[in-house]
Amino acid sequence: MPELPEVEVVRAGLSPAVTGARIVAVDARDPRALTRHTGGPLDFEARLRGRSITGAARRGKFLWLPLDADSTDGENLSDVPEAILVHLGMSGQMLLRADGASIERHERIRLSIEHADHGPLDVVFADQRTFGSLAIDPLVPTADGEAAGWGTPDPLLPSQVSHIGRDPLDPAFRDRAFVQALSRKDSAIKRVLLDQTLASGIGNIYADEALWAARIHPETPARTLSSRAARRLLTEVRAVLNRALAEGGTSFDAQYVNVNGQAGYFAHSLRAYGRTGQPCERCGRPIVRASFMNRSSHFCPRCQRVPPPRP
């Protein structure tokens, strides 16, 4: 599943092309891509035609495109601010294509837009495994009054994202609150990192990478971490997310690509995830793989030892 770096790469690629663009046509060809939308394809199409996109924003793994309330004919289409909410699921892609470009493989939805600077373009949502979804969702105030996430100055986020915590790269993320929350968690630290209500955007790949860098075993109970160790882990989470962003995200196959269809190359920089049997870069001991929540954890058994239980 795309994690924070991959979704941010997509958001950054979309932003200049869609901000200020008017939606001139919508083709919602597959209802399975609208599972988060309260209406069907016809409702989705009718409510978007003629409206303008005012930006591209993200919190954690969720992306949204805020909309003007009015259509081009002056009709007010909503009494509350709305956005196109995008969740990529396991294999969703948001692609920018030339106006009238041929149908993409696994294409589910296409927005034809007109931009004052870039001219006509098509925004295509393609999804091989059909776990992703688009929706028109009302925007609600953020709980802390701060900007909702990356790419927006507004303290408004989609209602379906209101339960999602801020991500560690968000300027409004509160380190102290995160460290205090860990001290109250009995669960394994990796399970806590994957809890999107506490800190969003961290998935299996980057949790393994950050835990390896911080020398913390993924099964370590979160509450047993010292404040110093918790802050060290948060530092490593940010470091790995920033490195992945710089390298365009992690691609193991053709399912994750940026808006131009290009793969990221952070997979070449991974130090734990997917390196089963390969030597740890610190100590040379083979990286091991263990089952974890219907996934796998990758770690070094020498560098990342489970600490003895506290009395």
N, C-alpha and C positions, 0 to 999 in steps of 0.2 A: 504494500500500500504506500502511495506517495506520502512522505512526511513533510515536516516544515520546509526544508530546503527545496524540495521538488515543487511544492505548491507555491512557494515564494518566487521561484524562477518563472513559473507560469504567470503569476500575477504581474511581475515586473515586465514580462513580455507583452501581456495584454494591455497594460495601462496606457501607453502612448497611442495605441491603435483605437481603443474604445472610448477613452475619455473625451466627451463632447460629441460623440458619434450619435446619429439618429438611426433607430431600427426601422428599416423600410419593409422588411418581410421576415417571416418566421416560418420554419418548416419543422414541426415537432412530429417526426415520422415514427417514433417508437415510444409508446406510452410507458414502457419500462424505465425510461430515462426521466420520468416525472413522478417517481414514487414519493418524493418529499413535497410535491405540489398538491394543494388541496383540490384543484380542479383538474380536468383532463386536458388533452392536447389542444382542443379548440379554445378553451378558456385561456390557456397559456399563450397561444398565438394572438388572440384578440386583445389581451391586456398588454402586450408588448409592442404591437405594431404602432409606429408613429411616435414612440417615446424616445427620449434621449438618455444615454448612459453618462453619468457624471463622474465616474472614477472606477478604480479597481482596488479593493481592500482585502485584507486577509487577517484571520486570527487562527493560529494553530494550523490545522489541515483544511480549514474552511475558507473559501474564497467567495466574495460577493461583489456585484456590480450595481452600485446605487443608481436609482432611476429618477428622472424628473417626474413630477406628479402629472403634468399635462402632456397630452398628445399634440401632434403638429396642427391639428384642427382646433386647438384651444379647449378641447374637452378635458375636464378634470377626471382622471381615471381612478384616483384614490384620495381619501381624506387623510391617510397616514402615509408617511414616507415608506417606500418599498425598495427592494433590491432583487436582482437575480442572484439567488443563492446557488453556489456550485460546490458539490462534494464529489471528488474524483473517484471515490471508492477504491477498488483494487487496481483498475486499469484504465480509468477515465483520462481523456486527453482533451485539452482545449487548444484548437489549432487555428491559426490565421491563414486564410487562403484568399487568392485572387477572386474578384467578383465572378460568380458563375462557374467556379472551378468544379471539376468532376466530383462525383460522390466519393467520399472516403470509405475505405473498408471499415466496417463497424460503426458507421455514422448513425447517430441517433437524433440529433437536433442541429439545425443550422439557423443562425441569425445573419441576415444580410443587412449590413450597416453602411451608412454614408458619413464620411468624415470630411470636415472642411479642408484639412491639410493632406490627408492620405487618400481621399476619394472613396470609391466603393470597395468594400471588403466583405468577406464572409468569415464569421466565427463559427467553427464547427466543434460540436461536442461528440467525440467518438469514444466508444467504450466496448471493449471486447467481452468482458465478463458481466456487464450490465448491473454492477453493484453501485455505480455512481448515479448521481441524480442532479437535476436542475429544478428550481422552484422559484416562484415569485413569493417573497416572504416580507412581512412588515418589519420595519426597523424599530427597535425599542431602545430606550436609554441604557447606557452602561451603568453597572452598579456603583462604580467609583467616580463617575462623572468625567473620566479621562477619555481621550480618543480611543475608538473601539479597537484599533489594531493598525497594522502596517498599511500604508497607502491612503489613510483617511485622517483628517483632523477632527472629524465629527464624533461626538460621544454617542453614536448610534450603531447598533449591530443587529443582524437578523435575529428574529425571535428564536429560531431553531439553533442559534449559536449562543444564546444567553447563558447557558449552563457551562460553557466551555471556558476554562481558565485562560489567563494570558500566557503567552509563550515566553521563554527565558530571554529572548532578544527584544521583547517589547519594552520600551522605556518606562512604562507604567508597571512592569513586573516588580513585585516586592520581595527582595531576597530574604529579609528577616521573617516574613510570614511563611515563606516556603520552608525555611529551616525549622521554624517552630512546628509546622505541620508534620514534617518528617518525624519529629520527636514524639508525636502522638500516634504514629502508625505502627501496628504490629506486623503488617504485611512485609514481604520481601521487597527490597529497595527497587528491584526492576519492575515489579508489579506497580509500585507507587509511581515510578517514572512514566509508566504507560497510562496512568489515570489522567485523562484529559481535563478533568475538572480541577485538578491541582496545578498542573503546568502542561500546556497544550503543545502539540507539534512534534513531540518526541515519540517515535515508534520503535520497533524492534531493532532496526539497524543502529540508530544513533544511541539508543540506550546501551546496547552492547559496547559500542565504541567509547562512550563516555565512562562507563564503569571500568573498562580495561585501562583507560588513561588515568583514572583516579585510584586504581588498584583496589577496587571494591568488588567482592563476589556478588553476583546478581541475587543470591538467596539470602544475603545479609538482612536481618530485620531492620527496617528503616529506623526504628526508635533507638537502636543500639549505636547508630552513628553519632559521633561527637559533633558538636557545632562546627568545629574546624574541618572535619571530614565531609560534612554536608556542604559546606561552602566550597571545598575543593572540588567536590562532584559537580556543583553548579557551574563552577569555572570551566570544568572540562566539557560539560554539556554545551556551553556557549562556544567554546573553542571548536568542537567538532561540527556544530551547526554552521558556524561561520566558514570553516574550511570547505564544507560540502557546498555551501552557497557559492563560494568562489570558483568551485569546479563544476557548477551547473547541476548539482544533485547526483544521485546514485542511480545508475541504470544497469540492470542485469540482463534485460531483454528489451524488445521494442515497445513494451507496454508503457514505460515512462519516457516521454520526450517533452521538449519545450514547445512553445507555440509554433516554431518553425519545423518541428519534426526531428530535432536533433537530440541525441542522447547526452546525458551528463556523464562525467568520467571520474567521479569520486570513488567508484568501485575499486579503482586502482590504488587508492590510498587507505583502504580499510585495514585495520590492524587486528581485529578480532572477528567481526561478523563474516561468516562464509569462509573462514580460513581453517576449518577443521583439519587437524593433522599437520598443519604447517607450523614452523617454529615461531614462538613468541619473539617479537622484535627486542624485548628486554632481556629475557633469560634463556631463550632457546628451547624451552619446554614446549611440546606440541599443544596447540590450541585444541580444546575439547568442545564438544557440542552436547547439550543436554536438553531434554524435552522441557517445555515451559509454556503453559497456557495455550495449548494447541499450536505452539510455535517452537522455536529453538532458541536457546541461549548459547553464546560462544564466549569462552573466557579462558584465561590461563590458570591452571590449577596451582601453580607455584606463586605467581604474582598476586592472584586474587583469592586469598584464602578466607574461608568462613571463620569469623572471629569466635572465640569461645563465648557461650551464653553468659549474660550478666547474671549475677546472683539475685 
